[in-house]
């Protein structure tokens, strides 16, 4: 049995990664694909992805105990991916995860065959989404938009998904990419 593929989804906060992944779930039902849940030091009641909420202290203890295969910090929060994805990959499944652009180089070091997917969105759409979710102040929103437009040194294997328009179109594009990797 061949090892599965890790699909590393990243993009600016507000680009719609969570919405895209959530909308993709029904399309992949019955396929050998699993969605990794992240451990985050953010309350479970907050809007956005279904994550496993842990306190900063618990997160640090989990990290020290080697619970995570990947972990990083962003915007004052800690994020982790549990070791369970290893068994899933060994069974030949595709694992989709919500990652961080800043952590990509480390993720590639750990998983050289991962498929990086950058979810992009028009700056005006991004501003509108960030304002609508109400988690950031005006200055934070402008800083996020500026960071989103920075050019990065991405690997040649990078796949891009434009999520500026209707979600259904982005889901279809992403679905076709994933089917190629199964």
Backbone as CSV, one residue per row, in Angstrom:
resi,resn,N_x,N_y,N_z,CA_x,CA_y,CA_z,C_x,C_y,C_z
1,UNK,0.849,-1.182,0.000,0.000,0.000,0.000,0.891,1.240,0.000
2,UNK,0.556,2.191,-0.845,1.358,3.412,-0.886,0.904,4.378,0.203
3,UNK,1.845,5.185,0.628,1.566,6.185,1.652,0.615,7.235,1.085
4,UNK,-0.272,7.736,1.937,-1.223,8.769,1.527,-0.554,10.117,1.318
5,UNK,-1.335,11.078,0.912,-0.856,12.430,0.649,-1.368,13.397,1.706
6,UNK,-0.509,14.296,2.128,-0.901,15.371,3.035,-1.171,16.609,2.185
7,UNK,-2.382,17.122,2.274,-2.773,18.336,1.551,-2.769,19.468,2.560
8,UNK,-1.843,20.399,2.372,-1.584,21.485,3.311,-2.249,22.752,2.770
9,UNK,-3.419,23.084,3.316,-4.199,24.228,2.860,-3.806,25.458,3.677
10,UNK,-3.496,26.538,2.979,-3.077,27.758,3.678,-3.618,28.962,2.925
11,UNK,-3.579,30.085,3.574,-4.047,31.332,2.976,-4.269,32.340,4.074
12,UNK,-4.529,33.542,3.661,-4.748,34.621,4.616,-5.957,34.328,5.492
13,UNK,-5.904,34.823,6.717,-7.055,34.746,7.592,-8.204,35.471,6.907
14,UNK,-9.335,34.795,6.744,-10.473,35.387,6.053,-10.563,34.993,4.585
15,UNK,-9.596,34.210,4.108,-9.627,33.801,2.697,-10.685,32.728,2.441
16,UNK,-11.205,32.141,3.498,-12.263,31.153,3.349,-11.778,29.722,3.398
17,UNK,-10.619,29.479,4.010,-10.092,28.115,4.102,-11.072,27.198,4.821
18,UNK,-11.576,27.633,5.966,-12.497,26.804,6.746,-13.782,26.539,5.966
19,UNK,-14.324,27.552,5.330,-15.551,27.385,4.543,-15.321,26.432,3.381
20,UNK,-14.187,26.570,2.737,-13.839,25.712,1.610,-13.701,24.254,2.057
21,UNK,-12.972,24.034,3.148,-12.792,22.673,3.657,-14.132,22.083,4.112
22,UNK,-14.943,22.884,4.768,-16.252,22.405,5.239,-17.146,22.038,4.054
23,UNK,-17.146,22.853,3.019,-17.973,22.584,1.842,-17.452,21.388,1.045
24,UNK,-16.199,21.068,1.199,-15.595,19.943,0.496,-15.952,18.592,1.127
25,UNK,-16.261,18.604,2.412,-16.540,17.352,3.139,-17.568,16.462,2.435
26,UNK,-18.741,16.971,2.090,-19.729,16.085,1.452,-19.253,15.529,0.104
27,UNK,-18.469,16.297,-0.608,-17.957,15.849,-1.908,-16.993,14.682,-1.755
28,UNK,-16.299,14.610,-0.629,-15.291,13.570,-0.423,-15.806,12.389,0.394
29,UNK,-17.093,12.425,0.758,-17.670,11.320,1.520,-17.510,10.032,0.712
30,UNK,-16.985,9.008,1.347,-16.757,7.739,0.680,-15.388,7.627,0.022
31,UNK,-14.657,8.705,-0.027,-13.306,8.696,-0.597,-12.292,8.473,0.531
32,UNK,-11.107,7.992,0.199,-10.083,7.808,1.243,-9.443,9.141,1.632
33,UNK,-10.261,10.004,2.243,-9.790,11.338,2.642,-10.247,11.638,4.060
34,UNK,-9.364,12.279,4.822,-9.628,12.617,6.218,-9.270,14.087,6.429
35,UNK,-10.064,14.764,7.232,-9.803,16.163,7.573,-9.183,16.210,8.967
36,UNK,-7.955,16.677,9.054,-7.275,16.785,10.355,-7.899,17.918,11.157
37,UNK,-8.205,17.643,12.423,-8.684,18.705,13.312,-7.501,19.298,14.037
38,UNK,-7.508,20.621,14.131,-6.404,21.298,14.795,-6.716,21.503,16.272
39,UNK,-5.670,21.430,17.068,-5.726,21.843,18.466,-5.362,23.316,18.458
40,UNK,-6.214,24.145,19.064,-5.982,25.592,19.048,-6.250,26.160,20.432
41,UNK,-5.425,27.108,20.831,-5.632,27.789,22.114,-6.648,28.923,21.920
42,UNK,-7.804,28.560,21.360,-8.913,29.490,21.146,-10.161,28.779,21.656
43,UNK,-11.053,29.492,22.336,-12.257,28.837,22.872,-13.054,28.116,21.790
44,UNK,-13.644,27.001,22.140,-14.434,26.211,21.195,-15.663,26.968,20.726
45,UNK,-16.166,27.867,21.526,-17.382,28.604,21.182,-17.149,29.657,20.108
46,UNK,-15.881,29.959,19.791,-15.622,30.985,18.790,-16.027,30.487,17.412
47,UNK,-16.405,31.425,16.542,-16.833,31.062,15.191,-15.634,30.600,14.369
48,UNK,-15.930,29.830,13.351,-14.870,29.344,12.484,-14.834,27.834,12.486
49,UNK,-13.660,27.290,12.274,-13.521,25.846,12.137,-13.863,25.089,13.419
50,UNK,-14.249,23.847,13.249,-14.438,22.953,14.393,-13.054,22.496,14.818
51,UNK,-12.592,23.028,15.906,-11.258,22.673,16.379,-11.353,22.084,17.781
52,UNK,-10.230,21.605,18.247,-10.160,21.087,19.611,-9.541,22.196,20.452
53,UNK,-10.356,22.787,21.304,-9.904,23.910,22.122,-9.117,23.408,23.327
54,UNK,-7.951,23.998,23.528,-7.128,23.663,24.688,-6.579,24.964,25.271
55,UNK,-6.303,24.940,26.548,-5.704,26.098,27.199,-4.235,26.194,26.774
56,UNK,-3.635,27.361,26.896,-2.204,27.475,26.585,-1.346,26.510,27.410
57,UNK,-1.734,26.300,28.663,-0.980,25.385,29.521,-1.090,23.935,29.028
58,UNK,-2.296,23.553,28.672,-2.511,22.192,28.157,-1.777,22.001,26.832
59,UNK,-1.810,23.009,25.988,-1.116,22.931,24.702,0.383,22.719,24.936
60,UNK,0.958,23.493,25.839,2.398,23.366,26.140,2.717,21.966,26.655
61,UNK,1.842,21.425,27.502,2.062,20.071,28.027,1.957,19.034,26.909
62,UNK,1.019,19.210,26.010,0.867,18.288,24.880,2.088,18.354,23.961
63,UNK,2.563,19.550,23.719,3.760,19.723,22.882,4.954,19.030,23.533
64,UNK,5.129,19.252,24.828,6.255,18.647,25.554,6.170,17.115,25.547
65,UNK,4.952,16.577,25.544,4.764,15.125,25.547,4.855,14.522,24.138
66,UNK,5.092,15.366,23.129,5.232,14.871,21.762,3.917,14.498,21.096
67,UNK,2.824,15.151,21.504,1.498,14.850,20.972,1.314,15.329,19.525
68,UNK,2.095,16.325,19.111,1.897,16.947,17.803,2.974,16.542,16.800
69,UNK,2.566,16.378,15.533,3.546,16.196,14.461,3.954,17.543,13.890
70,UNK,3.087,18.531,14.080,3.367,19.911,13.659,2.685,20.844,14.640
71,UNK,3.372,21.925,14.962,2.724,22.963,15.768,3.385,24.301,15.491
72,UNK,2.606,25.366,15.615,3.101,26.708,15.320,2.267,27.728,16.080
73,UNK,2.743,28.966,16.050,2.021,30.071,16.667,1.709,31.105,15.600
74,UNK,0.545,31.708,15.713,0.145,32.757,14.788,-0.921,33.612,15.453
75,UNK,-0.778,34.914,15.330,-1.754,35.866,15.867,-2.076,35.620,17.340
76,UNK,-1.061,35.271,18.115,-1.223,35.079,19.550,-1.850,33.757,19.962
77,UNK,-2.052,32.850,19.015,-2.628,31.547,19.322,-1.642,30.443,18.970
78,UNK,-1.808,29.285,19.593,-0.998,28.104,19.276,-1.879,27.121,18.512
79,UNK,-1.293,26.497,17.501,-1.986,25.541,16.647,-1.190,24.245,16.610
80,UNK,-1.865,23.113,16.626,-1.171,21.829,16.546,-1.955,20.801,15.754
81,UNK,-1.217,19.919,15.099,-1.791,18.788,14.378,-1.323,17.528,15.097
82,UNK,-2.262,16.707,15.528,-1.954,15.521,16.302,-1.263,14.427,15.507
83,UNK,-0.586,13.547,16.234,0.174,12.452,15.641,-0.707,11.449,14.909
84,UNK,-1.996,11.488,15.131,-2.905,10.545,14.491,-2.877,10.579,12.976
85,UNK,-2.452,11.696,12.402,-2.420,11.752,10.932,-1.403,10.775,10.359
86,UNK,-0.403,10.408,11.137,0.618,9.475,10.651,-0.001,8.132,10.272
87,UNK,-0.843,7.578,11.131,-1.490,6.297,10.848,-2.406,6.422,9.635
88,UNK,-3.086,7.544,9.526,-3.986,7.770,8.398,-3.209,7.798,7.084
89,UNK,-2.073,8.487,7.083,-1.227,8.529,5.893,-0.672,7.142,5.568
90,UNK,-0.282,6.403,6.593,0.250,5.048,6.375,-0.793,4.120,5.749
91,UNK,-2.061,4.391,5.995,-3.139,3.586,5.413,-3.511,4.072,4.006
92,UNK,-2.742,5.007,3.466,-2.944,5.444,2.090,-3.993,6.516,1.882
93,UNK,-4.470,7.131,2.950,-5.503,8.159,2.833,-4.896,9.533,2.547
94,UNK,-5.709,10.374,1.935,-5.376,11.788,1.794,-5.780,12.464,3.095
95,UNK,-4.882,13.270,3.657,-5.182,14.043,4.862,-5.169,15.514,4.480
96,UNK,-6.282,16.180,4.697,-6.377,17.611,4.433,-6.231,18.349,5.752
97,UNK,-5.391,19.365,5.754,-5.206,20.133,6.982,-5.133,21.617,6.676
98,UNK,-5.550,22.400,7.629,-5.485,23.850,7.560,-4.155,24.255,8.192
99,UNK,-3.243,24.758,7.375,-1.910,25.106,7.852,-1.659,26.597,7.887
100,UNK,-0.409,26.942,8.024,0.024,28.339,8.106,1.054,28.599,7.018
101,UNK,0.919,29.731,6.338,1.907,30.081,5.307,3.296,30.191,5.912
102,UNK,3.406,30.730,7.101,4.709,30.921,7.743,5.346,29.593,8.152
103,UNK,4.544,28.564,8.359,5.051,27.268,8.796,5.330,26.322,7.620
104,UNK,4.993,26.733,6.406,5.099,25.851,5.248,6.483,25.250,5.089
105,UNK,7.537,26.023,5.237,8.883,25.466,5.021,9.172,24.338,6.011
106,UNK,8.747,24.472,7.258,8.944,23.414,8.244,8.062,22.205,7.917
107,UNK,6.835,22.465,7.485,5.943,21.363,7.103,6.539,20.578,5.930
108,UNK,7.117,21.283,4.958,7.762,20.615,3.823,8.988,19.825,4.258
109,UNK,9.690,20.328,5.248,10.853,19.593,5.765,10.394,18.271,6.371
110,UNK,9.290,18.314,7.106,8.770,17.111,7.768,8.032,16.178,6.809
111,UNK,7.352,16.762,5.830,6.551,16.003,4.865,6.895,16.483,3.450
112,UNK,8.018,16.053,2.907,8.474,16.561,1.604,7.494,16.333,0.460
113,UNK,6.639,15.326,0.558,5.691,15.035,-0.520,4.348,15.745,-0.338
114,UNK,4.222,16.618,0.657,2.932,17.274,0.872,2.560,18.129,-0.327
115,UNK,1.264,18.328,-0.500,0.743,19.163,-1.579,0.301,20.490,-0.984
116,UNK,1.076,21.555,-1.213,0.676,22.859,-0.682,-0.407,23.497,-1.555
117,UNK,-1.468,23.955,-0.912,-2.573,24.612,-1.610,-2.753,25.989,-0.991
118,UNK,-2.628,27.014,-1.821,-2.796,28.390,-1.359,-4.182,28.876,-1.764
119,UNK,-4.997,29.217,-0.776,-6.321,29.785,-1.027,-6.136,31.296,-1.107
120,UNK,-6.446,31.841,-2.266,-6.269,33.272,-2.503,-7.631,33.943,-2.622
121,UNK,-7.631,35.223,-2.338,-8.872,35.987,-2.413,-8.529,37.444,-2.733
122,UNK,-9.379,38.085,-3.495,-9.204,39.489,-3.842,-9.174,40.331,-2.554
123,UNK,-8.287,41.337,-2.460,-8.188,42.143,-1.233,-9.507,42.779,-0.786
124,UNK,-10.340,43.221,-1.716,-11.623,43.827,-1.337,-12.549,42.783,-0.715
125,UNK,-12.533,41.576,-1.247,-13.337,40.482,-0.700,-12.808,40.117,0.681
126,UNK,-11.496,40.061,0.816,-10.881,39.743,2.105,-11.281,40.767,3.161
127,UNK,-11.198,42.040,2.826,-11.579,43.103,3.770,-13.033,42.921,4.204
128,UNK,-13.912,42.658,3.260,-15.326,42.477,3.555,-15.557,41.297,4.494
129,UNK,-14.865,40.192,4.252,-15.017,39.001,5.098,-14.495,39.250,6.505
130,UNK,-13.348,39.903,6.603,-12.782,40.179,7.926,-13.682,41.125,8.719
131,UNK,-14.231,42.126,8.060,-15.156,43.037,8.736,-16.408,42.288,9.205
132,UNK,-16.920,41.395,8.360,-18.153,40.663,8.684,-17.973,39.729,9.867
133,UNK,-16.805,39.125,10.009,-16.650,38.178,11.113,-16.415,38.891,12.444
134,UNK,-15.949,40.139,12.422,-15.877,40.954,13.624,-14.869,40.545,14.682
135,UNK,-13.842,39.797,14.319,-12.841,39.380,15.307,-11.664,40.342,15.399
136,UNK,-11.450,41.157,14.367,-10.287,42.045,14.334,-10.715,43.503,14.269
137,UNK,-9.797,44.360,14.721,-10.034,45.804,14.623,-9.654,46.267,13.217
138,UNK,-9.948,47.519,12.897,-9.622,48.072,11.581,-8.146,47.991,11.252
139,UNK,-7.293,48.316,12.228,-5.845,48.260,11.994,-5.381,46.831,11.774
140,UNK,-5.930,45.890,12.541,-5.573,44.477,12.371,-5.995,43.972,10.993
141,UNK,-7.156,44.416,10.541,-7.649,44.006,9.228,-6.708,44.492,8.134
142,UNK,-6.311,45.750,8.216,-5.413,46.292,7.188,-4.057,45.594,7.209
143,UNK,-3.584,45.226,8.406,-2.315,44.500,8.513,-2.441,43.121,7.882
144,UNK,-3.574,42.458,8.090,-3.793,41.131,7.500,-3.876,41.218,5.978
145,UNK,-4.532,42.245,5.473,-4.632,42.423,4.020,-3.252,42.679,3.427
146,UNK,-2.452,43.475,4.105,-1.087,43.744,3.631,-0.257,42.463,3.620
147,UNK,-0.369,41.658,4.668,0.369,40.388,4.727,-0.082,39.425,3.645
148,UNK,-1.384,39.440,3.345,-1.920,38.522,2.334,-1.365,38.818,0.952
149,UNK,-1.045,40.082,0.712,-0.576,40.457,-0.630,0.935,40.332,-0.780
150,UNK,1.633,39.960,0.292,3.078,39.790,0.197,3.403,38.582,-0.669
151,UNK,4.384,38.746,-1.487,4.836,37.641,-2.324,5.740,36.748,-1.493
152,UNK,5.543,35.461,-1.600,6.355,34.504,-0.839,7.066,33.565,-1.801
153,UNK,8.072,32.914,-1.299,8.829,31.957,-2.085,8.190,30.579,-1.896
154,UNK,7.185,30.286,-2.714,6.476,29.018,-2.607,7.138,27.971,-3.500
155,UNK,6.983,26.699,-3.152,7.564,25.636,-3.983,6.833,25.533,-5.331
156,UNK,7.486,24.923,-6.300,6.885,24.746,-7.625,5.623,23.902,-7.566
157,UNK,5.510,23.041,-6.572,4.351,22.160,-6.450,3.097,22.880,-5.953
158,UNK,3.201,24.171,-5.647,2.072,24.929,-5.096,0.878,24.920,-6.049
159,UNK,-0.290,24.643,-5.493,-1.556,24.760,-6.220,-2.282,25.971,-5.653
160,UNK,-2.908,26.704,-6.516,-3.641,27.896,-6.096,-5.134,27.703,-6.338
161,UNK,-5.933,28.141,-5.362,-7.386,28.110,-5.493,-7.879,29.521,-5.216
162,UNK,-8.516,30.130,-6.214,-9.072,31.477,-6.042,-10.445,31.338,-5.400
163,UNK,-10.579,31.899,-4.205,-11.828,31.810,-3.455,-12.503,33.173,-3.345
164,UNK,-12.329,34.001,-4.376,-12.926,35.337,-4.377,-14.390,35.320,-4.779
165,UNK,-14.766,34.351,-5.584,-16.126,34.294,-6.110,-17.000,33.340,-5.327
166,UNK,-17.955,32.740,-6.038,-18.867,31.799,-5.364,-18.112,30.607,-4.785
167,UNK,-18.462,30.218,-3.579,-17.806,29.110,-2.897,-17.897,27.823,-3.716
168,UNK,-19.028,27.606,-4.371,-19.219,26.374,-5.148,-18.147,26.220,-6.221
169,UNK,-17.759,27.313,-6.874,-16.733,27.254,-7.917,-15.378,26.891,-7.313
170,UNK,-15.062,27.455,-6.160,-13.798,27.143,-5.490,-13.770,25.694,-5.032
171,UNK,-14.891,25.203,-4.510,-14.976,23.814,-4.056,-14.761,22.875,-5.231
172,UNK,-15.373,23.166,-6.363,-15.220,22.312,-7.544,-13.764,22.271,-7.998
173,UNK,-13.106,23.419,-8.034,-11.692,23.493,-8.419,-10.830,22.674,-7.458
174,UNK,-11.052,22.851,-6.171,-10.282,22.156,-5.145,-10.552,20.652,-5.199
175,UNK,-11.809,20.273,-5.381,-12.186,18.870,-5.468,-11.443,18.184,-6.615
176,UNK,-11.381,18.828,-7.758,-10.686,18.249,-8.914,-9.195,18.069,-8.626
177,UNK,-8.587,19.016,-7.902,-7.182,18.874,-7.522,-6.982,17.646,-6.634
178,UNK,-7.841,17.512,-5.630,-7.699,16.419,-4.665,-7.901,15.061,-5.327
179,UNK,-8.873,14.962,-6.216,-9.135,13.695,-6.899,-7.888,13.218,-7.651
180,UNK,-7.077,14.136,-8.153,-5.839,13.771,-8.862,-4.822,13.141,-7.922
181,UNK,-4.888,13.472,-6.647,-3.903,12.996,-5.675,-4.326,11.700,-5.008
182,UNK,-5.545,11.229,-5.261,-6.017,10.002,-4.607,-5.553,8.784,-5.385
